[in-house]
Amino acid sequence: MSCPHVTGIAALIRAAHPAWTPAAIKSALMTSSALFDNTKRLIRDSFTSLPANAFAIGAGHVNPSAAFDPGLVYDVGFDDYISFLCSLNYTKKHIHILTRKAISCTNLSSPGDLNYPSFSVVFKPHNLVRATRRSVTNVGGAASVYEIAVESPPNVNIIVEPRTLAFTKQNEKATYTVRFESKIASDNKSKRHRGFGQILWKCVKGGTQVVRSPVAIAWKDK
């Protein structure tokens, strides 16, 4: 039943913000979602009875009221999707089938560079540092300031620069970089080889929003 519920909420957001793109609406739903149930406790995985991670609940439990005023959104345009397809090694023929346009993959990037409101990182023994960039658009108060807060998984350092984003008008964009540093070559102590955290932008001026992005980390031996 999650699909019709979320679809209905997305339609309401679209009615309230007709200029928002589908990516902006999706971002608003994800970054404003909740990790706590109606008893104020962390949502639990029905299979393990442990606090649910991003693989179990995604970004969290949707919060319609918060999604109408998320503060910041991660927007994605046509060129962003083309770069994403190129990073997945789609051929010109495949991309033409999808877009009906002649596209040349010139600016190669990694799939993790898509301006998505979550982060997925895979470490390998020969690559223990990963870096990416994100861009956010201010859809909240015209004058607002956000400060970073990071909850890193065990054995990982997450470094975000800059640590403060200041906006003077609506629809203004700001870019930040994220650096993921693994402290170990592989997660041999865990059979699942994964960890979870989150990156939060907290509004300290011009609002009270908390823009939360889930982080999923995996280690591979090869």
C-alpha positions, 0 to 999 in steps of 0.5 A, a space after each residue: 500500500 505504500 505506492 498509492 499513499 506516496 503517489 497521492 502525497 506526491 500529487 498534493 505536493 505537485 498541486 501546491 508547488 506546480 513548478 517543482 520537477 518530479 525529482 524535486 518532489 521525490 527529494 522533498 518526500 525523502 529528505 523530510 521522512 521520519 525514522 521514528 514511529 508513533 511511539 517516538 521509537 526507531 522504526 524496527 525491521 519486521 524480520 529482525 526486530 532491530 532498528 530498520 536500516 536504509 535497506 529495509 525502510 529506504 529514506 524512512 516513513 513519509 511525512 506529508 506535512 514536512 514534505 510540503 516545506 522541505 527547505 532544500 531539494 535535490 533537483 535533477 535535470 535532463 543533462 544529469 540523467 544523461 550523465 548518469 546513463 553514460 556512467 552506466 556505460 549505456 551506448 549511444 544507441 541505447 540512450 537514443 532509444 530512451 531520449 530520441 536525441 543524439 547524445 555523445 558521452 563526453 563528460 564521464 562521471 560515476 553513478 554516485 554523482 547523480 544529484 540524488 538525495 541519498 548516498 551509496 558508496 562501495 569501497 574496495 581494497 584498492 579504493 578506500 576513498 570516495 568523493 562526490 558532489 551534490 547541489 541543493 536548491 533553496 525552496 524555503 525561506 528567502 534568507 536562510 542558513 543551514 549547518 551540516 551534521 553527520 552521523 558516520 557508520 563505524 569504520 568510516 569518516 564522512 567529511 562535508 565541505 563547506 559546513 555551512 550553506 547560506 541562501 539569500 533568495 528562493 530557488 538559489 542553488 548551493 553545491 557541497 562535496 562529500 568525502 568518504 574515507 574507509 578506515 579498513 580495507 574490508 569489513 571482515 567482521 560482518 558477513 553483510 559487509 555494510 554500514 549505515 549513516 546519514 547526512 543532515 542539513 539543519 536550518 539555523 536561520 530562516 526555518 526549522 527544517 532538517 534535510 536528511 540524506 541516508 548513507 549506505 556503505 558497503 565493502 567488497 574484497 575484490 
